[in-house]
Amino acid sequence: MPLFPFEPSEIERLLKKVSCPVCSGEKIDVTWEERIGSTFKGRAACEPCRLVFHLQADPARLHSEEAGLMARLGRSICPECNAQGGTLLCRCDLSSGEKFYLLACSRCGSPYKEVAVPLQNKKAPSNRSGL
């Protein structure tokens, strides 16, 4: 498994192996718009539903801005081999304001998505019945 920084072609190849978060379509086109050092910015578009999402591949920024991100991603489960933990490839910001992370499994290398859940300022539910 390569260490960061991943080249845009590797992120693009792995992104095309995961389905669209809206329509589950598998035809995603990626365009890289900017590269500064190990930071890559681009956009991806799902051909079936035309969803556009912006890609942010900047490991230092993602690790520092997202409180608790690495701990949470370290507990994520690969859907292919059920191994725990993955390597962060990039953050995908959807036009709806939602976001997800693209990871590569630490064991088998398969790409998978982890939906982002706001960790800061999140209030715990007062009634936990039914859980």
C-alpha positions as CSV (number, residue, x, y, z in Angstrom):
1,M,0.0,0.0,0.0
2,P,1.6,3.3,-1.0
3,L,2.0,6.0,1.6
4,F,0.6,9.5,1.0
5,P,0.8,11.5,-1.1
6,F,-1.2,9.5,-3.6
7,E,-1.0,10.5,-7.2
8,P,-4.2,11.8,-8.7
9,S,-4.3,8.9,-11.1
10,E,-4.4,6.5,-8.2
11,I,-7.1,8.4,-6.4
12,E,-9.1,8.6,-9.7
13,R,-8.7,4.8,-10.3
14,L,-9.9,3.9,-6.8
15,L,-12.7,6.5,-6.9
16,K,-14.1,4.9,-10.0
17,K,-14.4,1.6,-8.1
18,V,-16.9,3.0,-5.6
19,S,-20.5,3.8,-6.5
20,C,-22.1,7.2,-6.5
21,P,-23.5,8.1,-3.0
22,V,-26.8,9.2,-4.5
23,C,-27.8,6.9,-7.3
24,S,-25.2,4.1,-6.8
25,G,-24.1,4.6,-10.4
26,E,-20.6,3.4,-11.2
27,K,-19.6,5.8,-14.0
28,I,-17.7,8.7,-12.3
29,D,-15.6,11.1,-14.3
30,V,-12.8,12.9,-12.4
31,T,-11.1,16.2,-13.4
32,W,-8.1,17.5,-11.5
33,E,-8.0,21.3,-11.3
34,E,-5.1,22.1,-9.0
35,R,-1.9,20.7,-7.6
36,I,0.2,22.4,-5.0
37,G,2.8,20.2,-3.5
38,S,1.0,17.1,-2.1
39,T,-2.4,18.8,-2.2
40,F,-4.7,18.0,-5.0
41,K,-8.1,19.6,-5.8
42,G,-10.6,18.4,-8.4
43,R,-14.1,17.5,-9.1
44,A,-15.9,14.3,-9.9
45,A,-19.2,13.9,-11.7
46,C,-21.5,10.9,-11.8
47,E,-22.7,10.4,-15.3
48,P,-26.1,8.7,-14.5
49,C,-27.4,11.3,-12.0
50,R,-25.0,14.2,-12.8
51,L,-24.1,14.7,-9.1
52,V,-21.0,16.8,-8.9
53,F,-18.7,16.6,-5.9
54,H,-15.4,18.3,-5.1
55,L,-12.3,16.4,-4.2
56,Q,-9.8,17.5,-1.5
57,A,-6.6,15.4,-1.2
58,D,-4.5,17.2,1.4
59,P,-3.6,14.8,4.2
60,A,-2.1,17.3,6.6
61,R,-5.1,19.6,6.3
62,L,-7.7,16.8,6.6
63,H,-5.9,15.3,9.7
64,S,-5.7,18.7,11.4
65,E,-9.2,20.1,10.6
66,E,-11.3,17.0,11.3
67,A,-11.3,16.4,15.0
68,G,-11.2,12.7,15.8
69,L,-11.2,11.8,12.1
70,M,-8.3,9.4,12.1
71,A,-9.6,7.5,15.2
72,R,-13.0,7.1,13.5
73,L,-11.6,6.1,10.2
74,G,-9.3,3.6,12.0
75,R,-12.5,1.9,13.2
76,S,-14.1,1.7,9.8
77,I,-14.7,-1.7,8.2
78,C,-13.8,-2.6,4.7
79,P,-16.9,-4.0,2.9
80,E,-14.7,-6.4,0.8
81,C,-12.7,-8.2,3.5
82,N,-14.2,-6.9,6.8
83,A,-10.8,-5.7,7.9
84,Q,-10.7,-2.7,10.3
85,G,-9.0,0.5,9.3
86,G,-8.2,2.2,6.0
87,T,-5.8,4.8,4.5
88,L,-7.4,8.2,3.8
89,L,-7.2,9.1,0.1
90,C,-9.4,12.2,-0.1
91,R,-12.5,14.0,1.1
92,C,-15.4,14.3,-1.3
93,D,-17.7,17.3,-0.7
94,L,-21.1,16.9,-2.3
95,S,-23.0,19.8,-3.7
96,S,-25.7,19.2,-1.0
97,G,-23.2,20.0,1.7
98,E,-22.7,16.4,2.8
99,K,-19.3,14.8,2.5
100,F,-17.7,11.4,2.5
101,Y,-14.1,10.1,2.7
102,L,-12.6,7.8,0.2
103,L,-10.4,5.2,1.9
104,A,-8.3,2.3,0.8
105,C,-8.4,-0.8,3.0
106,S,-5.3,-1.4,5.0
107,R,-5.4,-5.2,4.3
108,C,-6.8,-5.8,0.8
109,G,-6.4,-2.3,-0.8
110,S,-10.0,-2.1,-1.9
111,P,-11.5,1.4,-2.0
112,Y,-14.5,2.2,0.1
113,K,-16.5,5.3,1.3
114,E,-17.0,6.4,4.8
115,V,-19.8,9.0,5.3
116,A,-18.6,12.0,7.3
117,V,-20.5,12.7,10.5
118,P,-20.0,16.0,12.1
119,L,-17.8,15.4,15.2
120,Q,-17.6,18.9,16.6
121,N,-20.5,20.5,18.4
122,K,-22.5,17.3,18.1
123,K,-24.9,16.9,21.0
124,A,-25.6,13.5,22.4
125,P,-29.2,12.4,22.3
126,S,-30.9,12.8,25.6
127,N,-33.1,9.7,25.2
128,R,-31.3,6.6,24.0
129,S,-34.3,4.3,24.0
130,G,-34.5,2.0,21.1
131,L,-30.8,1.7,20.6
